[in-house]
């Protein structure tokens, strides 16, 4: 079967981009179609540049650095790809990739990272965080997102089968598109994270420093626990604000190279994770180092952290809830969760497992599709 892979953009190396590369590994003869791409990023991912086909947005001013500026053009751009020569289309979608046009004899499987969050369930949070609740610009953005929602719902019917990256996203697909999905957790390359049994006396939090990641409440919680040390790693627009917020027991290091992040992750007594994520890869990376996770008990964390075996949950994204969770963690003894158990759990999210499950799913649906 001739396969086309559709991915929104290839301009950074993120979780969804690694999913795209893993799908290409499964179907090495496939072609990749994307709105915009950077050659150096494709090379870093190991995607041959000659396999990558871009849209007209590629040639727009500043498209590689400010591609989201062209959101109003995304639906039009994704529909311009001519995919008539392919038997199977696999879209890796968190925005518009699933909206490609196809013929009735072509099978379209969508690996959905999420319906468009800023158009659906995080609509009001997006407007508030961007300062767009009022004014002409705010109303223009509201109208644009209204149009995007209508197109997004319509384009969901172009998909034959949905795969969700978590049960949490699967529920959102059901709520948004009224479609069933099968969960296949994304690939986590834990080969670069080694098990470490020896832990030091500090906690770690790491993510991009933006408001919805809730690093600020983690910092505020440890401000009220001056006898406990916290290290925060990550870059982002809120870095300087978080440095000003943190007291002397907290080290906000900013962006750090991988080796530094890994070393801190290996030796932390626990990783603190307060975000409400669709899936969330970094808790699994921490667990692969043998480091337990104290996580917000909602969303993807319920699937990436095994309570009682690799960590524990707090129920609310509040300072008080985090303090209570850290207190409970320390009351359980010097090492309440075995590093070997954490590592074993993380191995269940391996890249090999992902590739096997995706390959079997596509082949099964392709056989069924052709028998109808």
N, C-alpha and C positions, 0 to 999 in steps of 0.2 A: 504494500500500500504506500502511496505517495503522501507525505505528511507536510503540512504547513503549521508552524508555531507562531502565534500572534502574542505579542507582549507590548505593553503600553510604551515604555521607553527604556533605553539602555544608556543611562547617563551617570549612574552611580552603581556601587556594588552593595546591594541590599538583599534581604531575604527573598523577595519575589524574583530578583534577577538570578539568584542561585537556583531557584526552582526552574526557571527558564533554561538555564544551562543543563540541569539534570535531565530535563525532558529531551533536550538535544542529544545528550549522551545515550538515552534510550533509543532514539531514532536519529542516528548520525547522518542520514542522508536528507533530513528535513531542511527546509528553508525557514528563515525567521523574518517576520514582518513586524516592524515597530514604527511608531510615530517619529521618533528622533533617537539618534544613537551617537555615542562617541567611540571612535575607533580604539582609543587607548583603553577604555573601559571594557570593550568586547575582548580585547587581547588579554586584559587582566583576568577576565572570567574564563578565558579559553574558548571563546566563540570565534570561529573564523570570520573575518570581515566580509569575505566574498559571499557568505551565506545570508548576510543581513540586507534587507530591503527596507528603505525608509520612505516616509510620506513626504508630501510637499512642505510640511512644517520644518523638515530638516534644513531647508534653504531660507527660512525666515530669519530675520535679525535676532540675534541672541537666543536662538531656540535651544541651544545645548545647555545654556546656563539658566535660562528663565522660561523653560518650556511650559510651565503651568499658566503663563500669561496667555497662552493660546487655547485655553480650555474651551471657549466658544466654538473653536474650529475642530476640536477633537472628533466629534461624531462624524462630521463631513469627511475628515481625513481618513478615519479608519474604514469608512465605506468605499474609499477609492481603490483599495487593493483588489486586484483581479486574481482570484483564487480558483478559477475554473479548472485548473489542471491538477487539483489535489483530490485525493480520496478522503482523507481525514484532516480536519482542522482542529488543533488544540490551542485554545486561548488561555493565557495566564493573565487573569484580569482582576484589577481592583478599581478600574475606572471605565474605560470604553472598549477594551480589547475584545470583549465578547460580542460587540456590535457589528462585526464584519458581515458582509453579505455572502450568501452561499446558495447553491442550487439544491434541489430536493434530494438529489442522489449523493450528496456529500454529508458525511458525519461530522458534527461539530460537538466536541467535548470541551467544556469550560472548567478549568481549574480556578475556582473563585477564591481570591484572598479576602474579599469582602465586596458587597455592594458599595457604591460610592458613598463613603461615610459622611462627607461634608454636604451631600445632597439629601441624605436620608436621616439616619438616627443621630448624627452629630451636627445637624443643620444649625440649630440655635447656638450650640457651643462654638461653631465655626464663625458665625456672624459676631458673636460677643467677643471672641478672641481676636478678631480682625478689626474690631471697632466699627462694624457695619450695621449696627442696629437701627441707625437713623440716617437721614440725609439722602440726597439724590444718588450718590454712589451706592449706598446701602440698598436702595430700591432697585437699582440696576442689577446688582448682584443677586438679589432675591428673584427677580424675573428670570435671570440667566439660569439659576439653579432650578427654578420651576420648569423651564424648558428642558433642562438636562434630565430631571426626574421623569418627565413624560417619555423622552427618547430612551432612557435607561430601561424603563419598564417595557416599552415596545420591543427593544432589542433583545430582551431576555427570552422572547419566544423564538429567536433564531438559534438557540442552543438546544441540542438534542438531549445531552446529559450534563448535569452539574456535578463537579467534585468540590467539596468545601475543605478548607485547610484546617478546620476544627468543627466540633459539634456546635460551638457557639456561633460561628459564621453560618453553619447549616441552618440554625434557627432563624438567623437574619435573612437568609435566602428564602426560606419558607414564608416569613413575614412580608418581605418586600416583593418577591416575584411570584409567590404562591407555587413554588416549584420544589420538588424533592431533590435532595443531594446526598451523595455518599462521601463520608469523611475519609480523607487520606492525609495524615499529618505531613507537613513539609519536611524536606531533607535537612538534617542538621549535620554538618561535617564536624564531628567531635574528635577527629584524628589529630588535630593540633592542640587539643587540651588533654594534659596528662593528669592522672589521679594523684592527689597530694593528701597524705594522711595527717601531716603536721599543720596545725592551724595556729594563727597568731591572734592577739587580743584586739581585733577591730572588725567592724562590719563594713560591707561594701555596697554601694549603689552605683549603677552605671546605665546611662542611656543618653540619647540626644536631649540637651537641656532646653526643652520647650514645655509649656504649661501643662499640656494634657498628660505628660509623663509623671506628674505629681512628685517630682524630686523635691520641690519646696516643702511639702509636708513631712517628708522624711528628714530633711534638715531641721525643720522646726521641732520635730519629735526628739531628735538627738540634742538639740539645744537645751531641752528640758531634762536630759540625762547626761550631765557633764562628766560623769565618771565613765562613760562609754565612748569609744572612739569610732568615728565614721569617716570613710574615704569615699569621695564622689568623683567618678571619672566620666567625662563626656564633654563635648563642645556644643555650642548652640547659642541662640540669641539671649538666653537668660543667664549666661555664665557669670557675668559681673554682678548681677543682682543676687545670685545665689552665694557668691563669695562674700558679699556684704552681709547677707543674712546669717551666714555660718559663724558660730562661736569657735573658741580656740580648740575644742575637742574634735572639730570637723575640718578635714582637709579637702577642699574642692580643687582638684588637680587640673580640671579642664581636659581637653583632648589629650590622649596618650597613645603612643604606638602599641601595636598588638602585644608585643612581648611584655610591656609594663602592665597592661590590662590583665593578661593571663596570669602573671606572677601575683598580682593583687587578688585576683579571683581564686587562685589556688590556695592562698594562705588565709583568706578571710574566714572568720568563724561562722558567718552566714551572709547571704546575699539578700538585700532588702529590695522588694519589687512592689511598687505602689500603683502601677499603671493598669488601666483596664484595656487589655490588648485583645485583638482578634485571636492571636495564638501566642506570640512572644517567644522568640528563640533564646534570648539571653539567659533566662532561668535554666534552660537545659544545658547551656554552655557552662554555667556555674556548677550544676549537678555533675557534669562530666568531669569536673575537677575534684569531685568529692565534697563540694561545698553545699550545705543545705540552704533552702530558700525560705524566707519569711515573706509571704506574698498576699496581696489583696485577693480575697477569695471570691473572685468573679471573673467571668469571661474565660479567655484562653488559659489562665493560670490554673483553673480547675482541671485542665487536661495535661499541663506540663509539670505540675507539682503533685506528688503523691503525699497527701497529708498523713502524718504519723510515720512516714518512712523516709521521705526526702525533705520534709519541711513542715511548716504550719501556716495557717491562714489568719488574716485579720478581716473583719467583716465590713468595715467602713473605711473610706479614704479620708481618715481624720488623724490628727496628731495623737489624740487619746487612744485610738485603736492601735496605732503602731507601737506606742509605748507599752500598751497592754501585751501585745504580741511578743515584743522583745523581752519583757519581764517574764512571760510564760516560758519562752525559749531558754532563758538563763536558769529558771527554776528546775529545768529538766536534767540538769547535771552538766558536767564539763564538755561532753560530746554526745548530745542526745540522739544524733542521727549518724549512722555509720557512713563514712566516706565511700566505702565499697558499695553500699546499697544505693547511694546517690549515683555513682558511676553506672551501675548496672541498669538503673531506671533510664538514664540518659541514652544508653546504647539502644534502647527500644525505638529511638527516633532517628536511626542511622540513615545515611544516604542510600545504602544498599537496600534497606527495607522499602524506602520510598520508590526507588526505581522498579523494584519487583512488583509492588502493588499498582503503580501506574501502568506498567507494561501489561499486566494481567487484565486490568480494567479496560484499557483501550482495545486489546485484542478480543476480549469477550464481547464488548459492545459493537465492535466492527463486524464480528461474525453474526451477531444477532441482527444488526442493521441490514446486512446483505441477505439475510434469510427471510426478511419480511416481504 
